[in-house]
Amino acid sequence: MPGRMLPLVDGQIYHVINRGSGSQPVFLSKRDYQRFLETFLYYQNKNLPLKYSRFLTLSSNQRQEILNELMKKKKFLVEILAYCLMSNHVHLLLKQVGDKGISLFMSNLTNSYTRYFNTKNERKGSLFQGKFKAVLVESDEQLLHVSRYIHLNPYTSYVVKNLKETANYPYSSFEEYLNPNLKGFCEKEIILSNFKSGSKYKEFVFDQADYQRRLEQLKNLQLES
């Protein structure tokens, strides 16, 4: 896959997609999803003192000291607005807040997770396909529609049976958006400020669920024909 021609710009929001090489699964267990999210959160930070694999070898007290220091500094490469992890691909809605933030974040994240996955499954080589795709979000309207698209992915792909299960899908930020008491790590205000409540955002997302599912079916038929 060719590299991107245009640089990613600080202060801009991007819909970032990365897929398994050859569309192979990149998550084989609940632990895999959890490891990716842990790695995801760790590498959001700038100027990390050590790699995540090394961080995990420290005592719980040492790890907590590092995390407390990172929380105190709050210096990030990216702000995480929304995400959804599927079996063979990931959708991320990211705001770049550090120089080359998204590129550095994605490189650290995918390299770290690939080493974990390859070691665990006794395999070698690339796990993700080439360069990640990044689509610039150019308007507030587009931002809302992209967030809806990301949160509907499990429903669109028939990973869940119905919309209730979509709201409870464990590897998405959707539940974090719907439950203000749920501790999460997304910067939600930029999206939720357009709605009176989380329930109104839920209505907005569900309103186009079946339409989005039909569009995905048509796209798959075109690819198969």
Kinemage of the C-alpha trace (Angstrom):
@kinemage 1
@onewidth
@group {chain A} dominant
@subgroup {mainchain}
@vectorlist {calphas} color= white
{ca met a 1} P 0.000 0.000 0.000
{ca pro a 2} L 1.480 3.406 -0.961
{ca gly a 3} L 2.331 5.898 1.758
{ca arg a 4} L 0.244 9.008 2.333
{ca met a 5} L 1.132 12.029 0.237
{ca leu a 6} L -0.089 14.662 2.697
{ca pro a 7} L 1.122 15.067 6.308
{ca leu a 8} L -1.281 14.743 9.211
{ca val a 9} L -1.896 18.161 10.757
{ca asp a 10} L -1.815 19.084 14.445
{ca gly a 11} L -5.211 20.074 15.829
{ca gln a 12} L -7.106 18.145 13.141
{ca ile a 13} L -9.329 15.096 13.660
{ca tyr a 14} L -8.944 11.925 11.605
{ca his a 15} L -10.834 8.688 11.136
{ca val a 16} L -8.040 6.116 11.316
{ca ile a 17} L -8.527 2.560 10.059
{ca asn a 18} L -6.090 -0.336 10.153
{ca arg a 19} L -6.731 -3.911 9.032
{ca gly a 20} L -5.104 -7.251 9.505
{ca ser a 21} L -2.757 -8.224 6.687
{ca gly a 22} L -4.831 -10.068 4.105
{ca ser a 23} L -7.888 -9.329 6.295
{ca gln a 24} L -6.662 -11.924 8.801
{ca pro a 25} L -7.970 -11.692 12.379
{ca val a 26} L -5.875 -9.569 14.715
{ca phe a 27} L -7.881 -10.477 17.846
{ca leu a 28} L -8.372 -14.135 18.743
{ca ser a 29} L -9.468 -13.842 22.365
{ca lys a 30} L -10.868 -11.451 24.952
{ca arg a 31} L -7.347 -11.046 26.282
{ca asp a 32} L -6.159 -9.866 22.862
{ca tyr a 33} L -8.767 -7.104 22.768
{ca gln a 34} L -7.872 -6.072 26.305
{ca arg a 35} L -4.144 -6.041 25.563
{ca phe a 36} L -4.717 -3.813 22.538
{ca leu a 37} L -6.756 -1.349 24.615
{ca glu a 38} L -4.106 -1.274 27.357
{ca thr a 39} L -1.383 -0.666 24.760
{ca phe a 40} L -3.592 1.901 23.057
{ca leu a 41} L -3.978 3.913 26.249
{ca tyr a 42} L -0.296 3.685 27.201
{ca tyr a 43} L 1.073 4.887 23.862
{ca gln a 44} L -1.268 7.850 23.772
{ca asn a 45} L 1.331 9.546 25.975
{ca lys a 46} L 4.408 11.450 24.836
{ca asn a 47} L 7.951 10.892 26.133
{ca leu a 48} L 7.340 7.472 27.628
{ca pro a 49} L 10.158 6.194 29.874
{ca leu a 50} L 10.054 2.628 28.472
{ca lys a 51} L 8.229 0.306 26.098
{ca tyr a 52} L 4.951 -1.224 27.219
{ca ser a 53} L 6.365 -4.758 27.277
{ca arg a 54} L 9.082 -3.558 29.673
{ca phe a 55} L 6.535 -1.576 31.690
{ca leu a 56} L 4.616 -4.802 32.354
{ca thr a 57} L 7.671 -6.435 33.954
{ca leu a 58} L 7.780 -3.811 36.724
{ca ser a 59} L 6.171 -4.217 40.124
{ca ser a 60} L 2.626 -2.927 40.562
{ca asn a 61} L 3.946 -0.015 42.651
{ca gln a 62} L 6.474 0.961 39.974
{ca arg a 63} L 3.822 0.789 37.267
{ca gln a 64} L 1.467 2.949 39.284
{ca glu a 65} L 4.184 5.559 39.875
{ca ile a 66} L 4.772 5.831 36.142
{ca leu a 67} L 1.055 6.062 35.396
{ca asn a 68} L 0.561 8.714 38.071
{ca glu a 69} L 3.378 10.766 36.571
{ca leu a 70} L 1.922 10.441 33.078
{ca met a 71} L -1.518 11.479 34.347
{ca lys a 72} L 0.031 14.482 36.057
{ca lys a 73} L 1.833 15.634 32.899
{ca lys a 74} L -1.072 14.968 30.504
{ca lys a 75} L 1.157 15.312 27.454
{ca phe a 76} L -0.338 13.337 24.609
{ca leu a 77} L 0.398 12.489 21.005
{ca val a 78} L -3.315 12.131 20.307
{ca glu a 79} L -6.674 12.642 21.942
{ca ile a 80} L -8.927 9.609 21.613
{ca leu a 81} L -12.469 10.621 20.644
{ca ala a 82} L -13.956 7.216 19.787
{ca tyr a 83} L -12.921 3.687 18.850
{ca cys a 84} L -14.208 0.281 17.861
{ca leu a 85} L -12.205 -2.929 17.661
{ca met a 86} L -13.428 -5.630 15.274
{ca ser a 87} L -11.934 -9.085 14.775
{ca asn a 88} L -9.778 -8.125 11.786
{ca his a 89} L -9.677 -4.318 11.856
{ca val a 90} L -9.855 -1.250 14.085
{ca his a 91} L -11.607 2.113 13.760
{ca leu a 92} L -10.203 5.063 15.693
{ca leu a 93} L -11.326 8.683 15.835
{ca leu a 94} L -8.226 10.655 16.805
{ca lys a 95} L -7.249 14.284 17.213
{ca gln a 96} L -3.553 14.927 16.625
{ca val a 97} L -2.181 17.087 19.446
{ca gly a 98} L 1.568 16.400 19.159
{ca asp a 99} L 3.996 16.725 16.259
{ca lys a 100} L 3.548 13.643 14.033
{ca gly a 101} L 1.326 12.399 16.846
{ca ile a 102} L -0.920 10.007 14.953
{ca ser a 103} L 1.941 8.427 13.008
{ca leu a 104} L 4.026 7.915 16.158
{ca phe a 105} L 1.043 6.655 18.119
{ca met a 106} L 0.022 4.148 15.446
{ca ser a 107} L 3.601 2.950 14.942
{ca asn a 108} L 4.159 2.356 18.662
{ca leu a 109} L 0.740 0.763 19.109
{ca thr a 110} L 0.855 -1.657 16.186
{ca asn a 111} L 4.510 -2.620 16.701
{ca ser a 112} L 3.946 -3.348 20.386
{ca tyr a 113} L 0.721 -5.283 19.814
{ca thr a 114} L 2.236 -7.242 16.908
{ca arg a 115} L 5.157 -8.380 19.099
{ca tyr a 116} L 2.676 -9.522 21.759
{ca phe a 117} L 0.466 -11.315 19.213
{ca asn a 118} L 3.360 -13.000 17.398
{ca thr a 119} L 4.970 -14.207 20.624
{ca lys a 120} L 1.655 -15.513 21.957
{ca asn a 121} L 0.802 -17.341 18.724
{ca glu a 122} L 4.337 -18.406 17.721
{ca arg a 123} L 4.210 -16.568 14.423
{ca lys a 124} L 6.437 -14.113 12.564
{ca gly a 125} L 5.943 -11.197 10.215
{ca ser a 126} L 3.513 -8.315 9.845
{ca leu a 127} L 0.123 -8.476 11.491
{ca phe a 128} L -1.388 -5.289 10.065
{ca gln a 129} L -1.434 -4.342 6.397
{ca gly a 130} L 0.972 -1.586 5.388
{ca lys a 131} L 0.179 1.988 6.260
{ca phe a 132} L -2.945 2.782 8.225
{ca lys a 133} L -5.628 4.815 6.456
{ca ala a 134} L -6.424 8.286 7.833
{ca val a 135} L -9.387 10.349 6.595
{ca leu a 136} L -9.533 14.022 7.598
{ca val a 137} L -12.746 15.082 9.348
{ca glu a 138} L -13.574 18.439 7.796
{ca ser a 139} L -16.809 19.514 9.485
{ca asp a 140} L -18.875 19.076 12.643
{ca glu a 141} L -21.498 17.211 10.639
{ca gln a 142} L -18.901 14.779 9.316
{ca leu a 143} L -17.529 14.308 12.838
{ca leu a 144} L -20.934 13.208 14.145
{ca his a 145} L -21.531 10.861 11.211
{ca val a 146} L -18.081 9.272 11.559
{ca ser a 147} L -18.631 8.692 15.275
{ca arg a 148} L -21.966 7.051 14.452
{ca tyr a 149} L -20.370 4.903 11.747
{ca ile a 150} L -17.674 3.732 14.164
{ca his a 151} L -20.103 2.900 16.966
{ca leu a 152} L -22.455 1.021 14.605
{ca asn a 153} L -19.694 -1.193 13.212
{ca pro a 154} L -20.544 -4.298 15.291
{ca tyr a 155} L -24.183 -4.046 14.148
{ca thr a 156} L -23.314 -3.281 10.534
{ca ser a 157} L -21.031 -6.320 10.386
{ca tyr a 158} L -23.513 -8.633 12.162
{ca val a 159} L -21.117 -9.212 15.040
{ca val a 160} L -24.055 -8.389 17.316
{ca lys a 161} L -27.667 -9.350 16.629
{ca asn a 162} L -29.485 -6.207 17.647
{ca leu a 163} L -29.086 -2.600 18.720
{ca lys a 164} L -29.240 -3.403 22.428
{ca glu a 165} L -26.163 -5.586 22.039
{ca thr a 166} L -24.511 -2.795 20.033
{ca ala a 167} L -24.821 -0.468 23.038
{ca asn a 168} L -23.127 -3.107 25.210
{ca tyr a 169} L -20.385 -4.151 22.791
{ca pro a 170} L -17.325 -4.341 25.066
{ca tyr a 171} L -14.637 -3.276 22.583
{ca ser a 172} L -16.112 0.053 21.571
{ca ser a 173} L -16.386 3.486 23.156
{ca phe a 174} L -20.164 3.533 22.599
{ca glu a 175} L -21.051 2.402 26.123
{ca glu a 176} L -18.710 5.081 27.476
{ca tyr a 177} L -20.732 7.672 25.556
{ca leu a 178} L -24.038 6.377 26.890
{ca asn a 179} L -23.106 5.988 30.545
{ca pro a 180} L -21.715 9.153 32.194
{ca asn a 181} L -20.773 7.140 35.305
{ca leu a 182} L -18.592 4.735 33.342
{ca lys a 183} L -14.904 5.561 33.626
{ca gly a 184} L -13.316 5.704 30.202
{ca phe a 185} L -10.545 7.449 28.344
{ca cys a 186} L -12.266 9.181 25.421
{ca glu a 187} L -12.586 12.934 24.960
{ca lys a 188} L -16.344 12.843 24.449
{ca glu a 189} L -17.381 16.453 24.940
{ca ile a 190} L -16.636 17.573 21.375
{ca ile a 191} L -19.298 15.125 20.143
{ca leu a 192} L -21.737 15.040 23.082
{ca ser a 193} L -21.914 18.855 23.196
{ca asn a 194} L -24.156 18.549 20.134
{ca phe a 195} L -26.768 16.599 22.109
{ca lys a 196} L -28.844 17.291 25.205
{ca ser a 197} L -27.903 13.951 26.726
{ca gly a 198} L -26.247 10.622 26.074
{ca ser a 199} L -29.682 9.165 25.328
{ca lys a 200} L -30.145 11.725 22.535
{ca tyr a 201} L -26.793 10.690 21.080
{ca lys a 202} L -27.971 7.070 21.277
{ca glu a 203} L -31.097 7.997 19.302
{ca phe a 204} L -28.916 9.728 16.713
{ca val a 205} L -26.729 6.629 16.305
{ca phe a 206} L -29.584 4.132 16.159
{ca asp a 207} L -31.610 6.254 13.730
{ca gln a 208} L -29.409 5.210 10.777
{ca ala a 209} L -28.481 1.702 11.935
{ca asp a 210} L -30.481 -0.339 9.417
{ca tyr a 211} L -29.623 2.042 6.574
{ca gln a 212} L -25.914 1.689 7.341
{ca arg a 213} L -26.254 -2.089 7.496
{ca arg a 214} L -27.929 -2.154 4.050
{ca leu a 215} L -25.185 0.043 2.598
{ca glu a 216} L -22.553 -2.349 3.920
{ca gln a 217} L -24.389 -5.295 2.375
{ca leu a 218} L -24.469 -3.527 -1.009
{ca lys a 219} L -20.768 -2.719 -0.766
{ca asn a 220} L -19.928 -6.349 -0.007
{ca leu a 221} L -22.055 -7.531 -2.959
{ca gln a 222} L -20.220 -5.159 -5.284
{ca leu a 223} L -16.863 -6.440 -4.054
{ca glu a 224} L -17.941 -10.037 -4.623
{ca ser a 225} L -19.348 -9.449 -8.120
